[in-house]
Amino acid sequence: MSANVGSRLSLLLGASLATMIALALSGSAFGSAAQSCGTVTLNEYGWAGSTANTYVAKYVLEKRLGCTVKITKIVEVPSYQAMADGKIDAVLEDWGYPDQYKQYVTRQKTVVDAGSNGLLGHIGWFIPGYLLKQYPQFKTWRGLKGKESVFKTPESGSQGTFIGGDPSFQQKDKELIEALGLDFKHVTAGGYAAQVARATQLIKQRKPVIMYWWTPEYLNAQLKLVEVQLPPRFKGCNDVGGSGGDVKQYRCKYASVPLKKLFSKEFVQSGSPAVKVLRKLKWPSNDAQNLVGKWIAGDGMKPDKAAERWVKANAAIVNAWLK
Amino acid sequence: MTTVAADRIAPTPVAAHRPWWRGKLVQVAVVVALMYVAYRIWAVEYPWPERLEWNALTGHLDAFQVWLIDQRNAEDPSFVFAAFDAIATFLDNIVNWFERLLLWLTWVGTSVAGTLLALRFGGWRAAAWVSAAFATFALTGLWAESMQTLALMLAAVGLSLLIGIPLGVVAGLSNRFSKAISPVLDAMQIVPTFAYLIPVVVLFSVGPGAAVVATMIYAIPPAIRITALGIRRVAVNTVEAAASMGATRGQLLTKVQLPLSRRTTLLGANQTIMFALSMVVIAGLIGGGGLGDVVTSGLYTSPALAVLAGVAIVVMAMALDRSTEAVAERTDPTHRHLTERRRRKLRLVTLATVGGAGLAVLIAKTVDAAAIYPATATAQEWLVERVDAALEYIQDPTTFLFSITERFGTFVVVHLLQPLLQFLVEAPWFTTLAGVTAIAFVVSGVRPALTTFAMFVAIGVIGMWEPAMETFSQVLVATGVAVLIGVALGVAAAESNAVSKVMRPVNDVFQTLPQLVYIIPFVYLTPISYVPGILASVLYAFPAVVRLVERGVRDVAPDSVEAARAYGATRLQVLVKVKIPLAGDAVMLGVNQGIVMVLGVVVIAGLVGSGGLGYLVAQGLQRGQFGLGLLASLAILALGIALDRVTQATRRAGRETIG
């Protein structure tokens, strides 16, 4: 009896392979029917602001334009290839990846720059408000000099700890610390969620914190973060850390960048009415997005509900996108 | 604790065996002491010299990626890419079809059909697990997401076994093939998934197909390895007996070796499932969807929901694990003797199973169960509230718990990690290199020492010396802690069936829990870099150590134990002087596996503040710096190979002396 098992096993393997092939071939029959607007695939990135954009756009496209919106959650760099493949139609908040932009947008033209989403992204060094009250000189980087040990933590020895950001975000703090001659140890906090966890925990204890952070971000109001002034920008100042060269070329504050929308070439050429609307989609200010972000991530509101609430309260703005 | 004492207790087979580590431990200590002296004299003076670095490498790799992407997105891409596209579409379709089927059956149909199938082929316990799993998916309000993940896993596990089992059979029959693929399998398991996500996306685009490919790369090795092991374990005399009766090679394989290794093969299937499920979150990053997405986006929008999704993944893993195991036991031909009557009865039961499932689907369809469930039957809000309350407590820095965890974290950093890190990063590169090579030589011999030397030089040449030393220090601490905990629990589990029963689900939970979920709470508890990552690595690695040590201690030859007892040794004496020394091999294998597992979570640890190579790999993926990410991954692999050789060679040597 047991002798049969071997052949039965191979039969089973063979049969399952055959089934899989059959399934795969029949799978193509499930293709979605084209409607006037059809399906639009938006990609959401891993931070609250991106969730806010995506769901506001989803609400508008579905309720006002009759589209079906699918949301994917591909991470940043792979999402460029996904757009080139036409698997994602649009990304609504791109913080700028110079190499990818050059390759996909400028050279290949498989991804299309669809203009600003109305937000002004800005990276900088941030400290909690209570610390500024205690040390008013921390308003600018000069005040930090000689006071670095205020930020001492177990892992930094005699130096102060500077908390670095998510590996996916552009940063040049190591170079900047060196160029400014500050006695900080650059310590990475890890991903976005981990940095939020660490920062909120330290701030709850009213400990001194200095870290890489940015705006727009709903948490800034909640944590009462203030920015430390860094040296002004000069021509040719470099923001891309790790690109080598003399550290002096990094010695300026980060540039403020208008955040972009990116579309896939296929989507632009599809003639979908959603293209026009998404091109016009623009937040009135960073604060508006922060508000929706706070509803979602701070107050635990479902993204769909938060989007509905904002769209209903800002009908004039939304109507302008639809014109 | 001299060998003389052991001799007196158990003069039988133990007498001749002198544990390998008695003298070597001292030698290793001497080497470490010398390294320390060098560190005291020349600290910070000799970092890895820049002229020994091959700096252009990163640029070349980046250029290669740019070229590849340009080729792929060209107006008329080469047929190679068309082939990859076809594979991706094929995989997409399989996953989509499974998902549609599961959703079409509705939650009632899927649950009933799944439970009845488990009942028919696995028995009551399996059925209970399966129905508990479906109940969890429904109650957490994550039914659709769970089905998406289940579909992805069915495809990934099914294909992994389709490829892995035949390859495993070949590896079991041919030593040469086995040797040839072994390093490939090592690389597949140690190189962090993050490193090859971009190449996978370039070749297979994003979506379920790409997620299946990424999962398979990680889940195939155990299928191959364990199948090969099973084939090899079939007793030589059985094979010879069959051969002498004139069986052909094909007959040998299908009638003797495959049937007899069946149970081990199913264990391989089991491990494949576990490995595949630990990839759900990462697969989500390139379009895997399902529960993985809920975890990632939950981390910043609703941590409680992320926890629920994590629970759903764990429950799915355990249900799949328990039911495959039950099926394996029940259908094992060596234990099952079917009479004609029983066979007929079973056929009826099968028929009833199919009928019951069909009926359930029919009823579900007529009452439109799909419309009922999402609105009323979930306990998601209630659960989220409870989990939120727990998280609230964890995130409150004024609690008693925090005062302990923070102090503990600070202690570990100040007294353990920081000194070790400084020692490894600041010591002159040549003494570190000489030191690890000497240790490898002392512990394992010439060839492992040469490999270790080559690996560390490679790490330096690709410009990863400093981050690698940072990671190295954390791997040492994490492995040390994991081995301490693992050996203690493993011995306890071997000695007591009760402990063993408790440990099993604990092990499963820690091995499959999507690591990100359980790390973030640690960040709140010990807001200090390194510590959350170390804790995560320990939790992920110690179950493997427990399992191996438990098996090792349980497998100690009963005659040695009997002999010791006959000489009047107490239970403790038997344990300390006979069982544990004789299980030394298993302990070393545990250390070895512990290291591999710790290296497996280096990237995740990097994402919660461990820095080092893990952070660089993540940066490589997320900022599109392919070269950087790949080199950091290779450094992790080199570190893994070096540490593996140091520990694995001992195991081989040990096995030879024991025979």
Chai-1 contact restraints between the chains, C-beta under 6 A:
chainA,res_idxA,chainB,res_idxB,connection_type,confidence,min_distance_angstrom,max_distance_angstrom,comment,restraint_id
A,M1,B,P333,contact,1.0,0.0,6.0,A-B,restraint_1
A,S2,B,P259,contact,1.0,0.0,6.0,A-B,restraint_2
A,S2,B,P333,contact,1.0,0.0,6.0,A-B,restraint_3
A,A3,B,K255,contact,1.0,0.0,6.0,A-B,restraint_4
A,V5,B,P259,contact,1.0,0.0,6.0,A-B,restraint_5
A,V5,B,P333,contact,1.0,0.0,6.0,A-B,restraint_6
A,G6,B,T254,contact,1.0,0.0,6.0,A-B,restraint_7
A,G6,B,K255,contact,1.0,0.0,6.0,A-B,restraint_8
A,G6,B,L258,contact,1.0,0.0,6.0,A-B,restraint_9
A,G6,B,P259,contact,1.0,0.0,6.0,A-B,restraint_10
A,S7,B,T254,contact,1.0,0.0,6.0,A-B,restraint_11
A,M20,B,I94,contact,1.0,0.0,6.0,A-B,restraint_12
A,L23,B,I94,contact,1.0,0.0,6.0,A-B,restraint_13
A,L23,B,W97,contact,1.0,0.0,6.0,A-B,restraint_14
A,A24,B,F90,contact,1.0,0.0,6.0,A-B,restraint_15
A,A24,B,N93,contact,1.0,0.0,6.0,A-B,restraint_16
A,A24,B,I94,contact,1.0,0.0,6.0,A-B,restraint_17
A,G27,B,N93,contact,1.0,0.0,6.0,A-B,restraint_18
A,G27,B,N96,contact,1.0,0.0,6.0,A-B,restraint_19
A,G27,B,W97,contact,1.0,0.0,6.0,A-B,restraint_20
A,A48,B,Y300,contact,1.0,0.0,6.0,A-B,restraint_21
A,K73,B,D293,contact,1.0,0.0,6.0,A-B,restraint_22
A,I74,B,V206,contact,1.0,0.0,6.0,A-B,restraint_23
A,I74,B,G287,contact,1.0,0.0,6.0,A-B,restraint_24
A,V75,B,L285,contact,1.0,0.0,6.0,A-B,restraint_25
A,E76,B,Q622,contact,1.0,0.0,6.0,A-B,restraint_26
A,V77,B,G624,contact,1.0,0.0,6.0,A-B,restraint_27
A,P78,B,V201,contact,1.0,0.0,6.0,A-B,restraint_28
A,P78,B,V206,contact,1.0,0.0,6.0,A-B,restraint_29
A,P78,B,I286,contact,1.0,0.0,6.0,A-B,restraint_30
A,Q81,B,V201,contact,1.0,0.0,6.0,A-B,restraint_31
A,A82,B,V206,contact,1.0,0.0,6.0,A-B,restraint_32
A,A84,B,N73,contact,1.0,0.0,6.0,A-B,restraint_33
A,D85,B,S205,contact,1.0,0.0,6.0,A-B,restraint_34
A,K87,B,S205,contact,1.0,0.0,6.0,A-B,restraint_35
A,K87,B,V206,contact,1.0,0.0,6.0,A-B,restraint_36
A,K87,B,G207,contact,1.0,0.0,6.0,A-B,restraint_37
A,Y97,B,G624,contact,1.0,0.0,6.0,A-B,restraint_38
A,D99,B,G624,contact,1.0,0.0,6.0,A-B,restraint_39
A,Q100,B,G624,contact,1.0,0.0,6.0,A-B,restraint_40
A,Q103,B,V66,contact,1.0,0.0,6.0,A-B,restraint_41
A,Q108,B,N73,contact,1.0,0.0,6.0,A-B,restraint_42
A,T110,B,N73,contact,1.0,0.0,6.0,A-B,restraint_43
A,P154,B,T410,contact,1.0,0.0,6.0,A-B,restraint_44
A,P154,B,V413,contact,1.0,0.0,6.0,A-B,restraint_45
A,P154,B,V414,contact,1.0,0.0,6.0,A-B,restraint_46
A,P154,B,I528,contact,1.0,0.0,6.0,A-B,restraint_47
A,E155,B,V413,contact,1.0,0.0,6.0,A-B,restraint_48
A,E155,B,S529,contact,1.0,0.0,6.0,A-B,restraint_49
A,P167,B,Y615,contact,1.0,0.0,6.0,A-B,restraint_50
A,P167,B,A618,contact,1.0,0.0,6.0,A-B,restraint_51
A,P167,B,Q619,contact,1.0,0.0,6.0,A-B,restraint_52
A,P167,B,Q622,contact,1.0,0.0,6.0,A-B,restraint_53
A,S168,B,Q622,contact,1.0,0.0,6.0,A-B,restraint_54
A,S168,B,R623,contact,1.0,0.0,6.0,A-B,restraint_55
A,V187,B,S529,contact,1.0,0.0,6.0,A-B,restraint_56
A,T188,B,G611,contact,1.0,0.0,6.0,A-B,restraint_57
A,T188,B,Y615,contact,1.0,0.0,6.0,A-B,restraint_58
A,A189,B,G609,contact,1.0,0.0,6.0,A-B,restraint_59
A,G190,B,L607,contact,1.0,0.0,6.0,A-B,restraint_60
A,G190,B,V608,contact,1.0,0.0,6.0,A-B,restraint_61
A,G190,B,G609,contact,1.0,0.0,6.0,A-B,restraint_62
A,G191,B,L607,contact,1.0,0.0,6.0,A-B,restraint_63
A,A193,B,L299,contact,1.0,0.0,6.0,A-B,restraint_64
A,A193,B,Y300,contact,1.0,0.0,6.0,A-B,restraint_65
A,A193,B,I520,contact,1.0,0.0,6.0,A-B,restraint_66
A,A194,B,V523,contact,1.0,0.0,6.0,A-B,restraint_67
A,A194,B,V608,contact,1.0,0.0,6.0,A-B,restraint_68
A,A194,B,G609,contact,1.0,0.0,6.0,A-B,restraint_69
A,A197,B,I520,contact,1.0,0.0,6.0,A-B,restraint_70
A,A197,B,V523,contact,1.0,0.0,6.0,A-B,restraint_71
A,A197,B,Y524,contact,1.0,0.0,6.0,A-B,restraint_72
A,R198,B,V523,contact,1.0,0.0,6.0,A-B,restraint_73
A,R198,B,P527,contact,1.0,0.0,6.0,A-B,restraint_74
A,Q201,B,P397,contact,1.0,0.0,6.0,A-B,restraint_75
A,Q201,B,Y524,contact,1.0,0.0,6.0,A-B,restraint_76
A,Q201,B,P527,contact,1.0,0.0,6.0,A-B,restraint_77
A,L202,B,P527,contact,1.0,0.0,6.0,A-B,restraint_78
A,K204,B,P397,contact,1.0,0.0,6.0,A-B,restraint_79
A,Q205,B,P397,contact,1.0,0.0,6.0,A-B,restraint_80
A,I296,B,T301,contact,1.0,0.0,6.0,A-B,restraint_81
A,A297,B,Y300,contact,1.0,0.0,6.0,A-B,restraint_82
A,A297,B,T301,contact,1.0,0.0,6.0,A-B,restraint_83
A,G300,B,S302,contact,1.0,0.0,6.0,A-B,restraint_84
